[in-house]
Amino acid sequence: MILIATNNKGKLSEVREILGDGVISLAEAGIVSEPEETGLTLRENALIKARAAYQAAQKAALRNLSVIADDSGLFIDALDGEPGVNSARFDVPGKRREKVLKLLSGVDERAAHFETVICYYDGVHKEFFTGRLDGIIAEKNRGEGGFGYDSIFEVNGKTLAEIHDKNNISHRKKALEKLKIYLEKNNGLEATSRP
């Protein structure tokens, strides 16, 4: 069993699609674990979350669990890489996309990339897996799907919120595929993808 250090339903769905149904969220495990993300990098924050979730699982007497935690960021060239590691704290929820669009108003160069770092932690071993997706920041919000910055991040003319099979190209999928190979090789994971 793998505990993912999140209660984000969108993220949980993406993870289960790749790793199978043997993944449980913090809420499903009855764990409250919201450590402060004080790291200066995605990698540091992923490790902070993984360790906190692992310790909470141990206190709850949940044994034989490994933990995965991720941190993701949107890095915009014209903003010197901002919001980057602070993507989830760039502004109040619901206002982050608007803040980015306002900061880029009148800016022609809109190159950006999403990056995810996943930390696998089992109390002894820690491993990191990275995925990246390049694109541009759209001129306005478009699309109904996805979450976070998906409606302003454009790849090949469509925002991630407009792409129904976003998981096929996402930065998180790229990191999860690397993690899946590691788990199958080292831990005998029998990952079953959902149809």
C-alpha positions in Angstrom: 0.0 0.0 0.0 1.2 3.5 -0.9 0.1 6.6 1.0 0.1 9.8 -1.0 0.6 12.9 1.1 -2.4 14.8 -0.3 -6.2 15.1 -0.1 -6.4 16.8 -3.6 -8.9 14.7 -5.5 -7.5 15.7 -8.9 -4.0 14.7 -7.9 -5.2 11.5 -6.3 -7.0 10.6 -9.5 -3.9 11.2 -11.7 -1.8 9.1 -9.4 -4.2 6.2 -9.3 -4.5 6.2 -13.0 -0.8 5.4 -13.3 0.0 3.5 -10.1 -3.4 1.7 -9.6 -5.8 1.5 -6.8 -3.3 0.6 -4.1 -2.8 4.3 -3.4 -4.6 5.9 -0.5 -4.9 9.6 0.4 -4.3 11.1 3.8 -8.0 11.3 4.5 -8.6 7.7 3.5 -5.9 6.7 6.0 -7.4 8.9 8.7 -4.3 11.1 8.8 -4.1 14.9 9.3 -0.7 16.0 8.0 -0.3 19.5 6.8 3.4 20.4 7.3 4.6 23.9 6.5 6.4 23.9 3.2 9.5 25.7 4.2 11.8 24.3 1.5 13.5 26.5 -1.1 13.1 23.9 -3.8 10.4 21.5 -5.0 12.6 18.6 -3.9 12.9 19.9 -0.4 9.1 20.5 -0.1 8.3 17.0 -1.4 10.7 15.5 1.2 9.1 17.6 4.0 5.7 16.3 3.1 6.8 12.7 2.6 8.5 12.6 6.0 5.6 14.2 7.8 3.1 11.8 6.3 5.3 8.8 7.1 5.6 9.9 10.7 1.9 10.5 11.0 1.2 7.0 9.5 3.6 5.5 12.1 1.8 7.3 15.0 -1.5 6.0 13.6 0.0 2.4 13.7 -0.2 2.1 9.9 2.6 -0.2 9.1 4.1 -1.5 5.8 3.3 1.7 4.1 5.5 3.7 1.8 4.8 7.3 1.2 4.9 9.5 -1.9 4.7 13.2 -1.8 5.1 15.7 -4.5 5.6 19.4 -5.0 4.9 21.1 -8.3 5.5 24.5 -9.6 4.8 26.8 -12.5 8.0 28.5 -13.7 7.5 31.5 -16.0 10.5 32.8 -17.9 9.3 36.4 -18.0 8.8 36.4 -14.2 12.3 35.1 -13.5 10.9 31.6 -12.7 8.1 32.8 -10.5 5.8 31.6 -9.1 8.0 28.5 -9.0 8.3 26.8 -5.6 5.7 29.3 -4.3 3.0 28.4 -6.9 0.5 27.2 -4.2 1.1 30.3 -2.2 1.4 32.9 -5.0 -1.9 34.5 -3.9 -5.1 33.6 -2.2 -6.9 30.5 -3.7 -8.9 31.5 -6.7 -6.8 34.6 -7.5 -3.5 33.0 -8.5 -4.3 32.6 -12.2 -5.6 36.2 -12.4 -2.4 37.5 -10.7 -0.2 35.7 -13.3 -2.3 37.1 -16.2 -2.1 40.6 -14.8 1.7 40.3 -14.3 2.0 39.2 -17.9 -0.3 41.8 -19.4 1.4 43.3 -22.5 4.2 40.7 -22.3 4.9 38.9 -25.6 7.4 36.3 -24.2 5.1 33.9 -22.3 7.3 30.7 -22.2 6.8 28.7 -19.1 7.0 25.1 -17.7 5.5 23.0 -15.1 7.7 20.9 -13.0 6.9 18.1 -10.5 9.2 16.4 -8.1 7.9 13.3 -6.4 9.6 11.9 -3.3 9.3 8.3 -2.4 10.0 7.6 1.3 9.7 4.4 3.3 11.4 5.5 6.5 14.8 4.3 5.3 15.1 5.0 1.6 14.2 8.2 -0.2 14.2 8.6 -4.0 13.2 11.6 -6.2 11.5 11.6 -9.6 11.1 14.6 -11.8 8.8 15.5 -14.6 8.6 18.6 -16.8 6.1 20.0 -19.3 7.0 23.0 -21.5 4.4 25.5 -22.8 3.2 29.1 -22.7 0.9 31.2 -20.6 -2.3 31.8 -22.4 -3.8 35.3 -22.7 -6.9 34.3 -20.7 -8.4 31.5 -18.8 -9.8 28.7 -21.1 -11.3 25.3 -20.4 -13.4 23.6 -17.7 -11.1 20.7 -16.7 -8.1 20.4 -14.6 -7.2 22.4 -11.5 -4.7 25.0 -10.3 -3.0 26.8 -13.2 -4.3 24.4 -15.9 -6.7 26.9 -17.5 -3.9 29.4 -18.3 -1.1 26.9 -19.3 -1.1 26.2 -23.0 0.5 23.3 -24.9 0.1 23.1 -28.7 -2.7 25.6 -28.8 -4.8 24.3 -26.0 -4.8 24.9 -22.2 -4.4 21.9 -20.0 -8.0 22.6 -18.9 -9.1 22.0 -22.5 -7.2 18.8 -22.9 -9.3 15.8 -21.9 -6.4 13.4 -21.8 -4.1 15.8 -19.8 -2.6 12.9 -17.9 -1.0 11.6 -21.1 1.3 14.6 -21.3 1.4 16.1 -17.8 4.6 16.8 -15.8 3.2 14.7 -13.0 2.7 11.7 -15.3 6.3 11.9 -16.4 7.5 11.8 -12.8 5.0 9.1 -11.9 6.1 6.9 -14.8 9.7 7.0 -13.5 8.4 6.2 -10.0 6.3 3.3 -11.3 9.4 1.8 -12.9 11.4 2.2 -9.7 8.6 0.6 -7.6 8.2 -2.3 -10.0 11.9 -2.9 -10.0 12.5 -2.5 -6.3 9.3 -3.2 -4.5 7.3 -5.6 -6.6 4.5 -3.1 -7.2 1.8 -4.6 -9.3 0.4 -1.4 -10.7 -3.0 -1.7 -12.3 -4.1 1.2 -14.4 -7.7 2.2 -14.4 -9.5 1.9 -17.7 
